[in-house]
Amino acid sequence: MRCFVVATFLLATITAWSPVEQKIQIPFDLESTPLQIKTNSLTGSGEMIRVVTFTADGKVIGAVEMWFKSSVKYKITGSCKNWYSLFPVQPPEEVDKTWTIRKNTTTLSIECNGVEVLNYQFSDSNDSSCVERWGGDVVELIKFSGKESGNEDTASDTYRAKPKVCPGFTVDGSVQGIWNDTDPGQTVTINCQKSSFERTCTDNGEWSTDIPTCEKQSKSNRVHKQERF
């Protein structure tokens, strides 16, 4: 129990951007919390992102790599994608990039500046060991690799656990109609024809109030207005 509390505390502290340190194992439950990494590497620079994943007892699962060649390529070691391949969708051209790595029990996905560039199903590998190693809820530690691995992470500048966001919603009859996902601490205003409401996104990614209902103008009122001379 004590180890669990320590790991939870450490994960909570890295929701803020932290400098990348090489060769240090970091408690990180990748299945429950996406990993975000910032880079400013140029395409063609040859720099690399390399994140090694481990089980709770320190056993290596595999690594996720992004290589900034003439086109950005990726690799997932651990019997999945052991050779560099082009992303199905090339990342945006901006130099400053924020990468988001997500994993569930069957899939690993990568976004770059909000664009999904990879959605890899472990079962698509020709090697059944890919599912055996990566499948399930297995990642509890990560490490940005150092020189001892042969492939050094030279691109990752800062990282964090992606903060939880409050989900987007719609309100029929409101002025705006649709609200996107909202970061914790932000308050949105819903303007209706006769009133307005506020909702605040809390730190745990939940809205402070239920979705309001805008009172719709009755048909009789509309007809009455139309009949005015």
Backbone torsions as a table, in degrees:
resi	resn	phi	psi	omega
1	MET	NA	-39.7	-179.2
2	ARG	-61.9	-42.0	178.5
3	CYS	-62.7	-39.1	-179.3
4	PHE	-63.1	-42.4	-179.8
5	VAL	-63.3	-42.6	178.9
6	VAL	-61.9	-46.0	-179.2
7	ALA	-62.6	-40.7	179.5
8	THR	-64.3	-40.5	179.2
9	PHE	-63.2	-44.2	-178.8
10	LEU	-63.7	-40.0	179.2
11	LEU	-64.3	-37.4	-180.0
12	ALA	-66.3	-33.0	-176.2
13	THR	-75.6	-16.9	-176.9
14	ILE	-100.3	18.8	170.0
15	THR	-72.4	-17.2	170.0
16	ALA	-89.0	151.9	-179.2
17	TRP	-64.8	131.1	-178.9
18	SER	-125.8	144.8	176.9
19	PRO	-62.5	142.0	177.9
20	VAL	-74.6	131.2	173.8
21	GLU	-117.1	132.9	-177.1
22	GLN	-78.6	151.5	168.4
23	LYS	68.0	15.1	-179.1
24	ILE	-112.6	126.1	176.3
25	GLN	-75.9	132.0	-176.3
26	ILE	-118.9	124.4	174.7
27	PRO	-59.0	123.2	-176.3
28	PHE	-159.2	112.2	177.0
29	ASP	-87.6	93.3	-172.9
30	LEU	-68.1	-25.6	179.9
31	GLU	-70.5	-28.6	-178.0
32	SER	-100.6	-19.5	-175.1
33	THR	-138.7	118.2	176.6
34	PRO	-63.8	147.0	177.0
35	LEU	-98.5	129.8	176.5
36	GLN	-113.3	139.0	-178.6
37	ILE	-132.8	135.5	175.4
38	LYS	-103.2	137.1	175.9
39	THR	-136.7	158.6	170.4
40	ASN	-135.0	35.4	-179.0
41	SER	-81.4	143.4	178.3
42	LEU	-83.6	143.6	171.1
43	THR	-60.7	129.9	-177.4
44	GLY	95.1	-3.8	-178.6
45	SER	-75.1	-19.7	-177.3
46	GLY	80.6	2.7	178.5
47	GLU	-74.4	165.7	-169.5
48	MET	-145.1	142.0	165.0
49	ILE	-96.6	131.9	176.3
50	ARG	-143.0	111.4	-180.0
51	VAL	-116.1	117.1	178.5
52	VAL	-93.0	137.5	-179.5
53	THR	-111.3	150.3	-177.1
54	PHE	-138.0	156.0	170.1
55	THR	-78.2	176.4	-178.0
56	ALA	-61.9	-29.6	-179.4
57	ASP	-92.6	11.7	173.6
58	GLY	88.2	9.8	178.6
59	LYS	-79.5	132.8	-179.1
60	VAL	-68.4	130.6	173.7
61	ILE	-92.7	-53.5	-179.9
62	GLY	169.5	-176.5	-177.5
63	ALA	-128.3	150.0	172.5
64	VAL	-108.1	124.2	-176.8
65	GLU	-126.8	141.1	170.9
66	MET	-126.9	127.7	-172.5
67	TRP	-118.2	122.5	-176.6
68	PHE	-86.4	76.2	174.2
69	LYS	-91.3	-159.8	178.6
70	SER	-58.2	-30.6	165.1
71	SER	-127.8	146.4	-178.1
72	VAL	-73.4	128.9	-178.9
73	LYS	-117.4	164.2	-179.7
74	TYR	-133.2	161.6	175.0
75	LYS	-151.2	142.2	175.4
76	ILE	-124.0	100.2	-178.6
77	THR	-78.1	169.3	-175.4
78	GLY	97.1	39.7	174.0
79	SER	73.5	16.7	-180.0
80	CYS	-103.9	-73.0	-178.4
81	LYS	-131.9	82.5	-170.1
82	ASN	-85.4	12.5	176.5
83	TRP	-135.3	153.6	-177.9
84	TYR	-73.0	133.6	179.9
85	SER	-134.0	154.6	174.8
86	LEU	-68.0	142.6	172.4
87	PHE	-62.9	142.8	174.9
88	PRO	-55.8	-33.9	174.4
89	VAL	-125.4	124.2	-179.9
90	GLN	-70.7	141.5	-179.7
91	PRO	-61.3	157.4	175.4
92	PRO	-56.0	157.0	-173.2
93	GLU	-79.6	-12.0	179.9
94	GLU	-54.8	140.7	178.0
95	VAL	-68.6	-46.5	178.2
96	ASP	-76.8	117.1	-175.9
97	LYS	-126.0	143.8	170.1
98	THR	-116.5	115.8	-179.5
99	TRP	-96.7	137.7	176.7
100	THR	-122.9	118.0	179.4
101	ILE	-104.7	121.1	178.0
102	ARG	-117.4	148.5	175.9
103	LYS	-143.8	137.3	167.2
104	ASN	-122.3	-162.0	-174.1
105	THR	-71.7	-17.2	-174.8
106	THR	-125.7	-12.4	-167.4
107	THR	-142.2	146.7	168.5
108	LEU	-121.8	127.5	-179.4
109	SER	-124.7	153.3	179.9
110	ILE	-132.2	131.1	172.7
111	GLU	-114.7	151.2	174.4
112	CYS	-132.5	117.8	-176.9
113	ASN	50.0	41.6	176.1
114	GLY	84.7	-3.2	179.5
115	VAL	-102.0	124.8	177.3
116	GLU	-74.0	118.9	-178.4
117	VAL	-106.1	-12.7	-179.7
118	LEU	-154.4	136.0	170.1
119	ASN	-137.0	95.0	-170.0
120	TYR	-102.5	121.0	175.6
121	GLN	-88.0	124.6	-179.5
122	PHE	-59.0	-31.0	-179.4
123	SER	-70.6	-12.1	178.6
124	ASP	-76.9	-13.7	179.6
125	SER	-69.8	145.8	176.2
126	ASN	-75.2	-11.5	-178.3
127	ASP	-105.6	118.1	-178.9
128	SER	-63.9	-17.5	179.2
129	SER	-66.8	-20.8	178.2
130	CYS	-60.9	-48.7	178.6
131	VAL	-65.6	-39.5	-179.1
132	GLU	-63.2	-36.2	-176.5
133	ARG	-87.6	-44.2	-173.8
134	TRP	-95.3	-23.7	-176.3
135	GLY	-68.4	151.4	178.8
136	GLY	88.0	-173.6	179.7
137	ASP	-95.3	90.4	-168.4
138	VAL	-123.3	-27.0	-173.5
139	VAL	-81.3	118.9	177.8
140	GLU	-124.0	-13.6	-179.5
141	LEU	-139.4	147.8	172.9
142	ILE	-132.4	163.4	176.6
143	LYS	-151.3	131.9	170.6
144	PHE	-81.4	116.9	-166.2
145	SER	-68.6	149.9	175.6
146	GLY	-106.7	-169.2	-173.3
147	LYS	-65.9	-22.5	-176.5
148	GLU	-65.6	-17.8	-177.5
149	SER	-83.2	-13.7	-175.6
150	GLY	94.7	-35.1	175.8
151	ASN	-115.9	109.4	-175.5
152	GLU	-91.8	138.5	174.3
153	ASP	-77.3	107.6	-178.3
154	THR	-110.9	-4.2	-173.2
155	ALA	-102.9	-33.8	-173.7
156	SER	-69.6	123.5	179.9
157	ASP	-98.2	-55.7	179.1
158	THR	-136.0	162.6	-179.0
159	TYR	-147.2	165.0	173.9
160	ARG	-164.1	164.6	167.5
161	ALA	-81.0	125.1	-176.2
162	LYS	-59.6	123.2	179.9
163	PRO	-62.2	147.9	174.7
164	LYS	-69.3	143.2	178.0
165	VAL	-119.1	155.4	174.1
166	CYS	-82.2	133.7	-174.6
167	PRO	-67.5	150.3	176.2
168	GLY	-63.4	163.1	-178.0
169	PHE	-154.5	167.9	177.2
170	THR	-125.9	149.9	175.9
171	VAL	-132.1	109.8	178.8
172	ASP	-63.7	135.4	176.9
173	GLY	86.2	-1.1	178.5
174	SER	-86.0	165.7	-179.0
175	VAL	-67.6	-47.0	-177.0
176	GLN	-82.6	-41.4	175.5
177	GLY	90.1	-54.8	-173.5
178	ILE	-127.0	135.4	174.5
179	TRP	-120.0	136.5	178.9
180	ASN	-81.7	176.4	174.3
181	ASP	-54.4	143.4	-174.4
182	THR	-126.9	137.4	-179.7
183	ASP	-74.4	152.2	177.6
184	PRO	-56.8	141.9	178.6
185	GLY	93.2	-13.2	-179.1
186	GLN	-92.5	146.4	178.9
187	THR	-117.1	134.3	177.9
188	VAL	-113.1	151.8	179.3
189	THR	-113.9	127.9	177.5
190	ILE	-103.6	114.6	-179.1
191	ASN	-98.6	120.9	174.5
192	CYS	-104.1	-179.3	-178.6
193	GLN	-67.0	-35.8	-175.0
194	LYS	-116.1	-6.4	-175.4
195	SER	-157.7	175.3	176.1
196	SER	-141.5	154.2	-178.2
197	PHE	-135.0	155.3	175.4
198	GLU	-120.8	143.3	172.8
199	ARG	-131.3	135.0	180.0
200	THR	-112.8	135.3	177.2
201	CYS	-83.8	119.0	-177.3
202	THR	-84.1	170.0	-175.8
203	ASP	-63.8	-23.7	-179.9
204	ASN	-91.3	11.6	176.1
205	GLY	78.3	24.4	178.9
206	GLU	-121.7	146.9	178.8
207	TRP	-74.6	146.5	-177.2
208	SER	-72.1	-24.5	-179.4
209	THR	-137.5	164.5	175.6
210	ASP	-71.2	163.8	177.5
211	ILE	-65.0	125.5	-178.7
212	PRO	-74.6	166.6	176.2
213	THR	-116.1	125.0	176.6
214	CYS	-83.6	129.9	178.4
215	GLU	-70.1	123.6	-179.7
216	LYS	-82.9	145.2	177.8
217	GLN	-69.2	128.4	-176.3
218	SER	-68.9	156.2	-179.9
219	LYS	-64.1	-37.0	-178.5
220	SER	-64.8	-36.6	177.9
221	ASN	-66.1	-40.1	179.7
222	ARG	-64.3	-42.3	-179.9
223	VAL	-65.0	-40.4	-179.7
224	HIS	-61.4	-41.1	179.4
225	LYS	-66.5	-37.2	-178.3
226	GLN	-68.9	-26.8	-176.0
227	GLU	-84.7	-6.4	178.8
228	ARG	-69.8	141.9	178.7
229	PHE	-109.0	NA	NA
